[in-house]
Amino acid sequence: MKDYIEERAIEAANYIIDTRATVRQTADKMGISKTTVHKEITERLVRIRPMLAARVVLDANKAERHIRGGLATREKYLHVTKF
């Protein structure tokens, strides 16, 4: 694996740990996709730094995503005009 990918995975993990950021927030901050953040934390980081990977908590994202989805749907329908 290339060095910059390993460094990016470590940087993403440290950002999530330090700020309790979501995958989406981390992706926005680092200028990469949510898929890349998730892959780096769940696959790459486990191989290069397993102890650091164990400290990253992605369960909070899963626990909250149904709320974000509901809020997005609510917001969408607030802007729809009724005839």
mmCIF file of the N, C-alpha and C atoms, coordinates in Angstrom:
data_MODEL
# 
_entry.id   MODEL 
# 
loop_
_atom_site.group_PDB 
_atom_site.id 
_atom_site.type_symbol 
_atom_site.label_atom_id 
_atom_site.label_alt_id 
_atom_site.label_comp_id 
_atom_site.label_asym_id 
_atom_site.label_entity_id 
_atom_site.label_seq_id 
_atom_site.pdbx_PDB_ins_code 
_atom_site.Cartn_x 
_atom_site.Cartn_y 
_atom_site.Cartn_z 
_atom_site.occupancy 
_atom_site.B_iso_or_equiv 
_atom_site.pdbx_formal_charge 
_atom_site.auth_seq_id 
_atom_site.auth_comp_id 
_atom_site.auth_asym_id 
_atom_site.auth_atom_id 
_atom_site.pdbx_PDB_model_num 
ATOM 1   N N  . MET A 1 1  ? 0.851   -1.173 0.000  1.00 0.00 ? 1  MET A N  1 
ATOM 2   C CA . MET A 1 1  ? 0.000   0.000  0.000  1.00 0.00 ? 1  MET A CA 1 
ATOM 3   C C  . MET A 1 1  ? 0.899   1.238  0.000  1.00 0.00 ? 1  MET A C  1 
ATOM 4   N N  . LYS A 1 2  ? 0.485   2.252  -0.700 1.00 0.00 ? 2  LYS A N  1 
ATOM 5   C CA . LYS A 1 2  ? 1.280   3.468  -0.797 1.00 0.00 ? 2  LYS A CA 1 
ATOM 6   C C  . LYS A 1 2  ? 1.274   4.220  0.526  1.00 0.00 ? 2  LYS A C  1 
ATOM 7   N N  . ASP A 1 3  ? 2.367   4.893  0.792  1.00 0.00 ? 3  ASP A N  1 
ATOM 8   C CA . ASP A 1 3  ? 2.527   5.594  2.062  1.00 0.00 ? 3  ASP A CA 1 
ATOM 9   C C  . ASP A 1 3  ? 1.452   6.657  2.292  1.00 0.00 ? 3  ASP A C  1 
ATOM 10  N N  . TYR A 1 4  ? 1.104   7.406  1.242  1.00 0.00 ? 4  TYR A N  1 
ATOM 11  C CA . TYR A 1 4  ? 0.130   8.477  1.437  1.00 0.00 ? 4  TYR A CA 1 
ATOM 12  C C  . TYR A 1 4  ? -1.248  7.924  1.798  1.00 0.00 ? 4  TYR A C  1 
ATOM 13  N N  . ILE A 1 5  ? -1.578  6.728  1.334  1.00 0.00 ? 5  ILE A N  1 
ATOM 14  C CA . ILE A 1 5  ? -2.865  6.118  1.686  1.00 0.00 ? 5  ILE A CA 1 
ATOM 15  C C  . ILE A 1 5  ? -2.864  5.734  3.158  1.00 0.00 ? 5  ILE A C  1 
ATOM 16  N N  . GLU A 1 6  ? -1.763  5.168  3.620  1.00 0.00 ? 6  GLU A N  1 
ATOM 17  C CA . GLU A 1 6  ? -1.652  4.813  5.035  1.00 0.00 ? 6  GLU A CA 1 
ATOM 18  C C  . GLU A 1 6  ? -1.739  6.062  5.908  1.00 0.00 ? 6  GLU A C  1 
ATOM 19  N N  . GLU A 1 7  ? -1.041  7.115  5.511  1.00 0.00 ? 7  GLU A N  1 
ATOM 20  C CA . GLU A 1 7  ? -1.081  8.361  6.271  1.00 0.00 ? 7  GLU A CA 1 
ATOM 21  C C  . GLU A 1 7  ? -2.489  8.951  6.302  1.00 0.00 ? 7  GLU A C  1 
ATOM 22  N N  . ARG A 1 8  ? -3.190  8.884  5.170  1.00 0.00 ? 8  ARG A N  1 
ATOM 23  C CA . ARG A 1 8  ? -4.554  9.410  5.102  1.00 0.00 ? 8  ARG A CA 1 
ATOM 24  C C  . ARG A 1 8  ? -5.494  8.608  6.000  1.00 0.00 ? 8  ARG A C  1 
ATOM 25  N N  . ALA A 1 9  ? -5.324  7.299  6.040  1.00 0.00 ? 9  ALA A N  1 
ATOM 26  C CA . ALA A 1 9  ? -6.155  6.453  6.905  1.00 0.00 ? 9  ALA A CA 1 
ATOM 27  C C  . ALA A 1 9  ? -5.915  6.792  8.371  1.00 0.00 ? 9  ALA A C  1 
ATOM 28  N N  . ILE A 1 10 ? -4.668  6.987  8.734  1.00 0.00 ? 10 ILE A N  1 
ATOM 29  C CA . ILE A 1 10 ? -4.332  7.338  10.121 1.00 0.00 ? 10 ILE A CA 1 
ATOM 30  C C  . ILE A 1 10 ? -4.871  8.722  10.464 1.00 0.00 ? 10 ILE A C  1 
ATOM 31  N N  . GLU A 1 11 ? -4.738  9.656  9.530  1.00 0.00 ? 11 GLU A N  1 
ATOM 32  C CA . GLU A 1 11 ? -5.251  11.009 9.747  1.00 0.00 ? 11 GLU A CA 1 
ATOM 33  C C  . GLU A 1 11 ? -6.773  10.993 9.929  1.00 0.00 ? 11 GLU A C  1 
ATOM 34  N N  . ALA A 1 12 ? -7.470  10.220 9.111  1.00 0.00 ? 12 ALA A N  1 
ATOM 35  C CA . ALA A 1 12 ? -8.924  10.117 9.223  1.00 0.00 ? 12 ALA A CA 1 
ATOM 36  C C  . ALA A 1 12 ? -9.318  9.524  10.566 1.00 0.00 ? 12 ALA A C  1 
ATOM 37  N N  . ALA A 1 13 ? -8.618  8.492  10.987 1.00 0.00 ? 13 ALA A N  1 
ATOM 38  C CA . ALA A 1 13 ? -8.922  7.858  12.275 1.00 0.00 ? 13 ALA A CA 1 
ATOM 39  C C  . ALA A 1 13 ? -8.704  8.829  13.425 1.00 0.00 ? 13 ALA A C  1 
ATOM 40  N N  . ASN A 1 14 ? -7.593  9.534  13.399 1.00 0.00 ? 14 ASN A N  1 
ATOM 41  C CA . ASN A 1 14 ? -7.317  10.496 14.463 1.00 0.00 ? 14 ASN A CA 1 
ATOM 42  C C  . ASN A 1 14 ? -8.345  11.616 14.489 1.00 0.00 ? 14 ASN A C  1 
ATOM 43  N N  . TYR A 1 15 ? -8.781  12.061 13.323 1.00 0.00 ? 15 TYR A N  1 
ATOM 44  C CA . TYR A 1 15 ? -9.794  13.112 13.251 1.00 0.00 ? 15 TYR A CA 1 
ATOM 45  C C  . TYR A 1 15 ? -11.119 12.628 13.862 1.00 0.00 ? 15 TYR A C  1 
ATOM 46  N N  . ILE A 1 16 ? -11.512 11.408 13.530 1.00 0.00 ? 16 ILE A N  1 
ATOM 47  C CA . ILE A 1 16 ? -12.757 10.859 14.067 1.00 0.00 ? 16 ILE A CA 1 
ATOM 48  C C  . ILE A 1 16 ? -12.662 10.706 15.584 1.00 0.00 ? 16 ILE A C  1 
ATOM 49  N N  . ILE A 1 17 ? -11.537 10.223 16.065 1.00 0.00 ? 17 ILE A N  1 
ATOM 50  C CA . ILE A 1 17 ? -11.356 10.029 17.503 1.00 0.00 ? 17 ILE A CA 1 
ATOM 51  C C  . ILE A 1 17 ? -11.352 11.371 18.229 1.00 0.00 ? 17 ILE A C  1 
ATOM 52  N N  . ASP A 1 18 ? -10.598 12.335 17.724 1.00 0.00 ? 18 ASP A N  1 
ATOM 53  C CA . ASP A 1 18 ? -10.443 13.626 18.399 1.00 0.00 ? 18 ASP A CA 1 
ATOM 54  C C  . ASP A 1 18 ? -11.715 14.463 18.402 1.00 0.00 ? 18 ASP A C  1 
ATOM 55  N N  . THR A 1 19 ? -12.457 14.434 17.296 1.00 0.00 ? 19 THR A N  1 
ATOM 56  C CA . THR A 1 19 ? -13.611 15.329 17.168 1.00 0.00 ? 19 THR A CA 1 
ATOM 57  C C  . THR A 1 19 ? -14.955 14.613 17.272 1.00 0.00 ? 19 THR A C  1 
ATOM 58  N N  . ARG A 1 20 ? -14.925 13.285 17.345 1.00 0.00 ? 20 ARG A N  1 
ATOM 59  C CA . ARG A 1 20 ? -16.161 12.488 17.350 1.00 0.00 ? 20 ARG A CA 1 
ATOM 60  C C  . ARG A 1 20 ? -16.981 12.778 16.095 1.00 0.00 ? 20 ARG A C  1 
ATOM 61  N N  . ALA A 1 21 ? -16.281 12.996 14.999 1.00 0.00 ? 21 ALA A N  1 
ATOM 62  C CA . ALA A 1 21 ? -16.917 13.336 13.721 1.00 0.00 ? 21 ALA A CA 1 
ATOM 63  C C  . ALA A 1 21 ? -17.545 12.100 13.086 1.00 0.00 ? 21 ALA A C  1 
ATOM 64  N N  . THR A 1 22 ? -18.504 12.351 12.236 1.00 0.00 ? 22 THR A N  1 
ATOM 65  C CA . THR A 1 22 ? -19.123 11.277 11.469 1.00 0.00 ? 22 THR A CA 1 
ATOM 66  C C  . THR A 1 22 ? -18.273 11.004 10.233 1.00 0.00 ? 22 THR A C  1 
ATOM 67  N N  . VAL A 1 23 ? -18.595 9.943  9.541  1.00 0.00 ? 23 VAL A N  1 
ATOM 68  C CA . VAL A 1 23 ? -17.906 9.620  8.299  1.00 0.00 ? 23 VAL A CA 1 
ATOM 69  C C  . VAL A 1 23 ? -18.095 10.761 7.298  1.00 0.00 ? 23 VAL A C  1 
ATOM 70  N N  . ARG A 1 24 ? -19.297 11.280 7.218  1.00 0.00 ? 24 ARG A N  1 
ATOM 71  C CA . ARG A 1 24 ? -19.598 12.378 6.291  1.00 0.00 ? 24 ARG A CA 1 
ATOM 72  C C  . ARG A 1 24 ? -18.784 13.625 6.634  1.00 0.00 ? 24 ARG A C  1 
ATOM 73  N N  . GLN A 1 25 ? -18.714 13.983 7.902  1.00 0.00 ? 25 GLN A N  1 
ATOM 74  C CA . GLN A 1 25 ? -17.938 15.149 8.321  1.00 0.00 ? 25 GLN A CA 1 
ATOM 75  C C  . GLN A 1 25 ? -16.447 14.953 8.028  1.00 0.00 ? 25 GLN A C  1 
ATOM 76  N N  . THR A 1 26 ? -15.964 13.751 8.275  1.00 0.00 ? 26 THR A N  1 
ATOM 77  C CA . THR A 1 26 ? -14.562 13.442 8.009  1.00 0.00 ? 26 THR A CA 1 
ATOM 78  C C  . THR A 1 26 ? -14.270 13.538 6.515  1.00 0.00 ? 26 THR A C  1 
ATOM 79  N N  . ALA A 1 27 ? -15.169 13.013 5.701  1.00 0.00 ? 27 ALA A N  1 
ATOM 80  C CA . ALA A 1 27 ? -14.990 13.074 4.248  1.00 0.00 ? 27 ALA A CA 1 
ATOM 81  C C  . ALA A 1 27 ? -14.953 14.517 3.765  1.00 0.00 ? 27 ALA A C  1 
ATOM 82  N N  . ASP A 1 28 ? -15.853 15.337 4.278  1.00 0.00 ? 28 ASP A N  1 
ATOM 83  C CA . ASP A 1 28 ? -15.877 16.745 3.889  1.00 0.00 ? 28 ASP A CA 1 
ATOM 84  C C  . ASP A 1 28 ? -14.586 17.452 4.300  1.00 0.00 ? 28 ASP A C  1 
ATOM 85  N N  . LYS A 1 29 ? -14.134 17.192 5.501  1.00 0.00 ? 29 LYS A N  1 
ATOM 86  C CA . LYS A 1 29 ? -12.916 17.829 6.027  1.00 0.00 ? 29 LYS A CA 1 
ATOM 87  C C  . LYS A 1 29 ? -11.683 17.442 5.214  1.00 0.00 ? 29 LYS A C  1 
ATOM 88  N N  . MET A 1 30 ? -11.605 16.176 4.824  1.00 0.00 ? 30 MET A N  1 
ATOM 89  C CA . MET A 1 30 ? -10.421 15.675 4.136  1.00 0.00 ? 30 MET A CA 1 
ATOM 90  C C  . MET A 1 30 ? -10.517 15.770 2.614  1.00 0.00 ? 30 MET A C  1 
ATOM 91  N N  . GLY A 1 31 ? -11.694 16.100 2.105  1.00 0.00 ? 31 GLY A N  1 
ATOM 92  C CA . GLY A 1 31 ? -11.863 16.232 0.663  1.00 0.00 ? 31 GLY A CA 1 
ATOM 93  C C  . GLY A 1 31 ? -11.873 14.899 -0.072 1.00 0.00 ? 31 GLY A C  1 
ATOM 94  N N  . ILE A 1 32 ? -12.385 13.858 0.585  1.00 0.00 ? 32 ILE A N  1 
ATOM 95  C CA . ILE A 1 32 ? -12.494 12.535 -0.024 1.00 0.00 ? 32 ILE A CA 1 
ATOM 96  C C  . ILE A 1 32 ? -13.929 12.049 0.130  1.00 0.00 ? 32 ILE A C  1 
ATOM 97  N N  . SER A 1 33 ? -14.256 10.944 -0.494 1.00 0.00 ? 33 SER A N  1 
ATOM 98  C CA . SER A 1 33 ? -15.630 10.441 -0.429 1.00 0.00 ? 33 SER A CA 1 
ATOM 99  C C  . SER A 1 33 ? -15.898 9.703  0.877  1.00 0.00 ? 33 SER A C  1 
ATOM 100 N N  . LYS A 1 34 ? -17.187 9.570  1.195  1.00 0.00 ? 34 LYS A N  1 
ATOM 101 C CA . LYS A 1 34 ? -17.585 8.817  2.393  1.00 0.00 ? 34 LYS A CA 1 
ATOM 102 C C  . LYS A 1 34 ? -17.161 7.363  2.264  1.00 0.00 ? 34 LYS A C  1 
ATOM 103 N N  . THR A 1 35 ? -17.255 6.828  1.060  1.00 0.00 ? 35 THR A N  1 
ATOM 104 C CA . THR A 1 35 ? -16.861 5.445  0.818  1.00 0.00 ? 35 THR A CA 1 
ATOM 105 C C  . THR A 1 35 ? -15.380 5.245  1.117  1.00 0.00 ? 35 THR A C  1 
ATOM 106 N N  . THR A 1 36 ? -14.561 6.193  0.715  1.00 0.00 ? 36 THR A N  1 
ATOM 107 C CA . THR A 1 36 ? -13.123 6.104  0.964  1.00 0.00 ? 36 THR A CA 1 
ATOM 108 C C  . THR A 1 36 ? -12.837 6.142  2.456  1.00 0.00 ? 36 THR A C  1 
ATOM 109 N N  . VAL A 1 37 ? -13.494 7.041  3.182  1.00 0.00 ? 37 VAL A N  1 
ATOM 110 C CA . VAL A 1 37 ? -13.298 7.115  4.636  1.00 0.00 ? 37 VAL A CA 1 
ATOM 111 C C  . VAL A 1 37 ? -13.674 5.798  5.278  1.00 0.00 ? 37 VAL A C  1 
ATOM 112 N N  . HIS A 1 38 ? -14.822 5.269  4.912  1.00 0.00 ? 38 HIS A N  1 
ATOM 113 C CA . HIS A 1 38 ? -15.285 4.018  5.505  1.00 0.00 ? 38 HIS A CA 1 
ATOM 114 C C  . HIS A 1 38 ? -14.318 2.880  5.200  1.00 0.00 ? 38 HIS A C  1 
ATOM 115 N N  . LYS A 1 39 ? -13.866 2.795  3.956  1.00 0.00 ? 39 LYS A N  1 
ATOM 116 C CA . LYS A 1 39 ? -12.936 1.737  3.562  1.00 0.00 ? 39 LYS A CA 1 
ATOM 117 C C  . LYS A 1 39 ? -11.608 1.872  4.308  1.00 0.00 ? 39 LYS A C  1 
ATOM 118 N N  . GLU A 1 40 ? -11.132 3.093  4.452  1.00 0.00 ? 40 GLU A N  1 
ATOM 119 C CA . GLU A 1 40 ? -9.865  3.288  5.142  1.00 0.00 ? 40 GLU A CA 1 
ATOM 120 C C  . GLU A 1 40 ? -9.946  2.897  6.609  1.00 0.00 ? 40 GLU A C  1 
ATOM 121 N N  . ILE A 1 41 ? -11.060 3.168  7.236  1.00 0.00 ? 41 ILE A N  1 
ATOM 122 C CA . ILE A 1 41 ? -11.203 2.847  8.660  1.00 0.00 ? 41 ILE A CA 1 
ATOM 123 C C  . ILE A 1 41 ? -11.458 1.350  8.860  1.00 0.00 ? 41 ILE A C  1 
ATOM 124 N N  . THR A 1 42 ? -12.356 0.779  8.069  1.00 0.00 ? 42 THR A N  1 
ATOM 125 C CA . THR A 1 42 ? -12.759 -0.610 8.311  1.00 0.00 ? 42 THR A CA 1 
ATOM 126 C C  . THR A 1 42 ? -11.824 -1.648 7.713  1.00 0.00 ? 42 THR A C  1 
ATOM 127 N N  . GLU A 1 43 ? -11.081 -1.287 6.667  1.00 0.00 ? 43 GLU A N  1 
ATOM 128 C CA . GLU A 1 43 ? -10.212 -2.272 6.020  1.00 0.00 ? 43 GLU A CA 1 
ATOM 129 C C  . GLU A 1 43 ? -8.727  -1.944 6.153  1.00 0.00 ? 43 GLU A C  1 
ATOM 130 N N  . ARG A 1 44 ? -8.348  -0.770 5.673  1.00 0.00 ? 44 ARG A N  1 
ATOM 131 C CA . ARG A 1 44 ? -6.920  -0.438 5.631  1.00 0.00 ? 44 ARG A CA 1 
ATOM 132 C C  . ARG A 1 44 ? -6.327  -0.217 7.009  1.00 0.00 ? 44 ARG A C  1 
ATOM 133 N N  . LEU A 1 45 ? -7.019  0.531  7.846  1.00 0.00 ? 45 LEU A N  1 
ATOM 134 C CA . LEU A 1 45 ? -6.483  0.849  9.169  1.00 0.00 ? 45 LEU A CA 1 
ATOM 135 C C  . LEU A 1 45 ? -6.347  -0.398 10.028 1.00 0.00 ? 45 LEU A C  1 
ATOM 136 N N  . VAL A 1 46 ? -7.252  -1.336 9.864  1.00 0.00 ? 46 VAL A N  1 
ATOM 137 C CA . VAL A 1 46 ? -7.188  -2.585 10.627 1.00 0.00 ? 46 VAL A CA 1 
ATOM 138 C C  . VAL A 1 46 ? -5.901  -3.340 10.314 1.00 0.00 ? 46 VAL A C  1 
ATOM 139 N N  . ARG A 1 47 ? -5.447  -3.247 9.078  1.00 0.00 ? 47 ARG A N  1 
ATOM 140 C CA . ARG A 1 47 ? -4.200  -3.923 8.693  1.00 0.00 ? 47 ARG A CA 1 
ATOM 141 C C  . ARG A 1 47 ? -2.946  -3.183 9.140  1.00 0.00 ? 47 ARG A C  1 
ATOM 142 N N  . ILE A 1 48 ? -2.981  -1.848 9.081  1.00 0.00 ? 48 ILE A N  1 
ATOM 143 C CA . ILE A 1 48 ? -1.751  -1.116 9.372  1.00 0.00 ? 48 ILE A CA 1 
ATOM 144 C C  . ILE A 1 48 ? -1.612  -0.706 10.838 1.00 0.00 ? 48 ILE A C  1 
ATOM 145 N N  . ARG A 1 49 ? -2.724  -0.405 11.501 1.00 0.00 ? 49 ARG A N  1 
ATOM 146 C CA . ARG A 1 49 ? -2.692  -0.018 12.918 1.00 0.00 ? 49 ARG A CA 1 
ATOM 147 C C  . ARG A 1 49 ? -3.933  -0.545 13.634 1.00 0.00 ? 49 ARG A C  1 
ATOM 148 N N  . PRO A 1 50 ? -3.954  -1.822 13.978 1.00 0.00 ? 50 PRO A N  1 
ATOM 149 C CA . PRO A 1 50 ? -5.148  -2.414 14.580 1.00 0.00 ? 50 PRO A CA 1 
ATOM 150 C C  . PRO A 1 50 ? -5.572  -1.766 15.894 1.00 0.00 ? 50 PRO A C  1 
ATOM 151 N N  . MET A 1 51 ? -4.614  -1.325 16.693 1.00 0.00 ? 51 MET A N  1 
ATOM 152 C CA . MET A 1 51 ? -4.968  -0.701 17.981 1.00 0.00 ? 51 MET A CA 1 
ATOM 153 C C  . MET A 1 51 ? -5.681  0.640  17.765 1.00 0.00 ? 51 MET A C  1 
ATOM 154 N N  . LEU A 1 52 ? -5.250  1.393  16.789 1.00 0.00 ? 52 LEU A N  1 
ATOM 155 C CA . LEU A 1 52 ? -5.900  2.662  16.466 1.00 0.00 ? 52 LEU A CA 1 
ATOM 156 C C  . LEU A 1 52 ? -7.290  2.404  15.884 1.00 0.00 ? 52 LEU A C  1 
ATOM 157 N N  . ALA A 1 53 ? -7.398  1.401  15.033 1.00 0.00 ? 53 ALA A N  1 
ATOM 158 C CA . ALA A 1 53 ? -8.694  1.056  14.432 1.00 0.00 ? 53 ALA A CA 1 
ATOM 159 C C  . ALA A 1 53 ? -9.714  0.681  15.502 1.00 0.00 ? 53 ALA A C  1 
ATOM 160 N N  . ALA A 1 54 ? -9.258  0.049  16.558 1.00 0.00 ? 54 ALA A N  1 
ATOM 161 C CA . ALA A 1 54 ? -10.170 -0.352 17.635 1.00 0.00 ? 54 ALA A CA 1 
ATOM 162 C C  . ALA A 1 54 ? -10.732 0.856  18.378 1.00 0.00 ? 54 ALA A C  1 
ATOM 163 N N  . ARG A 1 55 ? -10.014 1.970  18.350 1.00 0.00 ? 55 ARG A N  1 
ATOM 164 C CA . ARG A 1 55 ? -10.465 3.172  19.055 1.00 0.00 ? 55 ARG A CA 1 
ATOM 165 C C  . ARG A 1 55 ? -11.478 3.994  18.264 1.00 0.00 ? 55 ARG A C  1 
ATOM 166 N N  . VAL A 1 56 ? -11.543 3.763  16.956 1.00 0.00 ? 56 VAL A N  1 
ATOM 167 C CA . VAL A 1 56 ? -12.463 4.521  16.108 1.00 0.00 ? 56 VAL A CA 1 
ATOM 168 C C  . VAL A 1 56 ? -13.859 3.929  16.253 1.00 0.00 ? 56 VAL A C  1 
ATOM 169 N N  . VAL A 1 57 ? -14.814 4.790  16.554 1.00 0.00 ? 57 VAL A N  1 
ATOM 170 C CA . VAL A 1 57 ? -16.182 4.325  16.766 1.00 0.00 ? 57 VAL A CA 1 
ATOM 171 C C  . VAL A 1 57 ? -17.052 4.792  15.609 1.00 0.00 ? 57 VAL A C  1 
ATOM 172 N N  . LEU A 1 58 ? -17.444 3.845  14.761 1.00 0.00 ? 58 LEU A N  1 
ATOM 173 C CA . LEU A 1 58 ? -18.352 4.160  13.663 1.00 0.00 ? 58 LEU A CA 1 
ATOM 174 C C  . LEU A 1 58 ? -19.789 3.782  14.006 1.00 0.00 ? 58 LEU A C  1 
ATOM 175 N N  . ASP A 1 59 ? -19.978 3.119  15.145 1.00 0.00 ? 59 ASP A N  1 
ATOM 176 C CA . ASP A 1 59 ? -21.329 2.707  15.537 1.00 0.00 ? 59 ASP A CA 1 
ATOM 177 C C  . ASP A 1 59 ? -22.243 3.904  15.767 1.00 0.00 ? 59 ASP A C  1 
ATOM 178 N N  . ALA A 1 60 ? -21.685 5.012  16.217 1.00 0.00 ? 60 ALA A N  1 
ATOM 179 C CA . ALA A 1 60 ? -22.498 6.211  16.420 1.00 0.00 ? 60 ALA A CA 1 
ATOM 180 C C  . ALA A 1 60 ? -23.103 6.664  15.096 1.00 0.00 ? 60 ALA A C  1 
ATOM 181 N N  . ASN A 1 61 ? -22.346 6.534  14.016 1.00 0.00 ? 61 ASN A N  1 
ATOM 182 C CA . ASN A 1 61 ? -22.877 6.886  12.698 1.00 0.00 ? 61 ASN A CA 1 
ATOM 183 C C  . ASN A 1 61 ? -24.077 6.020  12.351 1.00 0.00 ? 61 ASN A C  1 
ATOM 184 N N  . LYS A 1 62 ? -23.946 4.732  12.583 1.00 0.00 ? 62 LYS A N  1 
ATOM 185 C CA . LYS A 1 62 ? -25.039 3.816  12.257 1.00 0.00 ? 62 LYS A CA 1 
ATOM 186 C C  . LYS A 1 62 ? -26.261 4.080  13.121 1.00 0.00 ? 62 LYS A C  1 
ATOM 187 N N  . ALA A 1 63 ? -26.031 4.409  14.387 1.00 0.00 ? 63 ALA A N  1 
ATOM 188 C CA . ALA A 1 63 ? -27.142 4.655  15.299 1.00 0.00 ? 63 ALA A CA 1 
ATOM 189 C C  . ALA A 1 63 ? -27.895 5.936  14.953 1.00 0.00 ? 63 ALA A C  1 
ATOM 190 N N  . GLU A 1 64 ? -27.226 6.883  14.324 1.00 0.00 ? 64 GLU A N  1 
ATOM 191 C CA . GLU A 1 64 ? -27.846 8.174  14.049 1.00 0.00 ? 64 GLU A CA 1 
ATOM 192 C C  . GLU A 1 64 ? -28.339 8.335  12.615 1.00 0.00 ? 64 GLU A C  1 
ATOM 193 N N  . ARG A 1 65 ? -27.963 7.451  11.724 1.00 0.00 ? 65 ARG A N  1 
ATOM 194 C CA . ARG A 1 65 ? -28.281 7.697  10.316 1.00 0.00 ? 65 ARG A CA 1 
ATOM 195 C C  . ARG A 1 65 ? -29.775 7.650  10.028 1.00 0.00 ? 65 ARG A C  1 
ATOM 196 N N  . HIS A 1 66 ? -30.548 6.857  10.758 1.00 0.00 ? 66 HIS A N  1 
ATOM 197 C CA . HIS A 1 66 ? -31.986 6.850  10.512 1.00 0.00 ? 66 HIS A CA 1 
ATOM 198 C C  . HIS A 1 66 ? -32.611 8.198  10.894 1.00 0.00 ? 66 HIS A C  1 
ATOM 199 N N  . ILE A 1 67 ? -32.019 8.857  11.863 1.00 0.00 ? 67 ILE A N  1 
ATOM 200 C CA . ILE A 1 67 ? -32.511 10.182 12.255 1.00 0.00 ? 67 ILE A CA 1 
ATOM 201 C C  . ILE A 1 67 ? -32.192 11.194 11.163 1.00 0.00 ? 67 ILE A C  1 
ATOM 202 N N  . ARG A 1 68 ? -30.965 11.153 10.646 1.00 0.00 ? 68 ARG A N  1 
ATOM 203 C CA . ARG A 1 68 ? -30.594 12.070 9.568  1.00 0.00 ? 68 ARG A CA 1 
ATOM 204 C C  . ARG A 1 68 ? -31.462 11.846 8.340  1.00 0.00 ? 68 ARG A C  1 
ATOM 205 N N  . GLY A 1 69 ? -31.762 10.586 8.037  1.00 0.00 ? 69 GLY A N  1 
ATOM 206 C CA . GLY A 1 69 ? -32.618 10.278 6.895  1.00 0.00 ? 69 GLY A CA 1 
ATOM 207 C C  . GLY A 1 69 ? -34.016 10.822 7.086  1.00 0.00 ? 69 GLY A C  1 
ATOM 208 N N  . GLY A 1 70 ? -34.539 10.682 8.282  1.00 0.00 ? 70 GLY A N  1 
ATOM 209 C CA . GLY A 1 70 ? -35.867 11.209 8.580  1.00 0.00 ? 70 GLY A CA 1 
ATOM 210 C C  . GLY A 1 70 ? -35.915 12.724 8.493  1.00 0.00 ? 70 GLY A C  1 
ATOM 211 N N  . LEU A 1 71 ? -34.874 13.374 8.975  1.00 0.00 ? 71 LEU A N  1 
ATOM 212 C CA . LEU A 1 71 ? -34.814 14.836 8.908  1.00 0.00 ? 71 LEU A CA 1 
ATOM 213 C C  . LEU A 1 71 ? -34.716 15.310 7.460  1.00 0.00 ? 71 LEU A C  1 
ATOM 214 N N  . ALA A 1 72 ? -33.948 14.595 6.658  1.00 0.00 ? 72 ALA A N  1 
ATOM 215 C CA . ALA A 1 72 ? -33.821 14.959 5.249  1.00 0.00 ? 72 ALA A CA 1 
ATOM 216 C C  . ALA A 1 72 ? -35.158 14.814 4.528  1.00 0.00 ? 72 ALA A C  1 
ATOM 217 N N  . THR A 1 73 ? -35.884 13.746 4.818  1.00 0.00 ? 73 THR A N  1 
ATOM 218 C CA . THR A 1 73 ? -37.192 13.535 4.202  1.00 0.00 ? 73 THR A CA 1 
ATOM 219 C C  . THR A 1 73 ? -38.167 14.619 4.643  1.00 0.00 ? 73 THR A C  1 
ATOM 220 N N  . ARG A 1 74 ? -38.150 14.947 5.919  1.00 0.00 ? 74 ARG A N  1 
ATOM 221 C CA . ARG A 1 74 ? -39.030 15.996 6.443  1.00 0.00 ? 74 ARG A CA 1 
ATOM 222 C C  . ARG A 1 74 ? -38.746 17.319 5.745  1.00 0.00 ? 74 ARG A C  1 
ATOM 223 N N  . GLU A 1 75 ? -37.462 17.665 5.631  1.00 0.00 ? 75 GLU A N  1 
ATOM 224 C CA . GLU A 1 75 ? -37.058 18.906 4.983  1.00 0.00 ? 75 GLU A CA 1 
ATOM 225 C C  . GLU A 1 75 ? -37.507 18.926 3.524  1.00 0.00 ? 75 GLU A C  1 
ATOM 226 N N  . LYS A 1 76 ? -37.395 17.808 2.859  1.00 0.00 ? 76 LYS A N  1 
ATOM 227 C CA . LYS A 1 76 ? -37.801 17.712 1.451  1.00 0.00 ? 76 LYS A CA 1 
ATOM 228 C C  . LYS A 1 76 ? -39.280 18.029 1.298  1.00 0.00 ? 76 LYS A C  1 
ATOM 229 N N  . TYR A 1 77 ? -40.100 17.448 2.153  1.00 0.00 ? 77 TYR A N  1 
ATOM 230 C CA . TYR A 1 77 ? -41.534 17.624 2.006  1.00 0.00 ? 77 TYR A CA 1 
ATOM 231 C C  . TYR A 1 77 ? -42.040 18.952 2.561  1.00 0.00 ? 77 TYR A C  1 
ATOM 232 N N  . LEU A 1 78 ? -41.239 19.637 3.361  1.00 0.00 ? 78 LEU A N  1 
ATOM 233 C CA . LEU A 1 78 ? -41.626 20.977 3.809  1.00 0.00 ? 78 LEU A CA 1 
ATOM 234 C C  . LEU A 1 78 ? -41.563 21.968 2.649  1.00 0.00 ? 78 LEU A C  1 
ATOM 235 N N  . HIS A 1 79 ? -40.726 21.680 1.676  1.00 0.00 ? 79 HIS A N  1 
ATOM 236 C CA . HIS A 1 79 ? -40.554 22.579 0.542  1.00 0.00 ? 79 HIS A CA 1 
ATOM 237 C C  . HIS A 1 79 ? -41.466 22.249 -0.634 1.00 0.00 ? 79 HIS A C  1 
ATOM 238 N N  . VAL A 1 80 ? -42.194 21.149 -0.547 1.00 0.00 ? 80 VAL A N  1 
ATOM 239 C CA . VAL A 1 80 ? -43.108 20.770 -1.624 1.00 0.00 ? 80 VAL A CA 1 
ATOM 240 C C  . VAL A 1 80 ? -44.399 21.557 -1.443 1.00 0.00 ? 80 VAL A C  1 
ATOM 241 N N  . THR A 1 81 ? -44.830 22.207 -2.509 1.00 0.00 ? 81 THR A N  1 
ATOM 242 C CA . THR A 1 81 ? -46.079 22.982 -2.423 1.00 0.00 ? 81 THR A CA 1 
ATOM 243 C C  . THR A 1 81 ? -47.266 22.071 -2.662 1.00 0.00 ? 81 THR A C  1 
ATOM 244 N N  . LYS A 1 82 ? -48.325 22.343 -1.954 1.00 0.00 ? 82 LYS A N  1 
ATOM 245 C CA . LYS A 1 82 ? -49.556 21.553 -2.110 1.00 0.00 ? 82 LYS A CA 1 
ATOM 246 C C  . LYS A 1 82 ? -50.535 22.321 -2.998 1.00 0.00 ? 82 LYS A C  1 
ATOM 247 N N  . PHE A 1 83 ? -51.259 21.574 -3.815 1.00 0.00 ? 83 PHE A N  1 
ATOM 248 C CA . PHE A 1 83 ? -52.231 22.191 -4.717 1.00 0.00 ? 83 PHE A CA 1 
ATOM 249 C C  . PHE A 1 83 ? -53.586 22.144 -4.122 1.00 0.00 ? 83 PHE A C  1 
# 
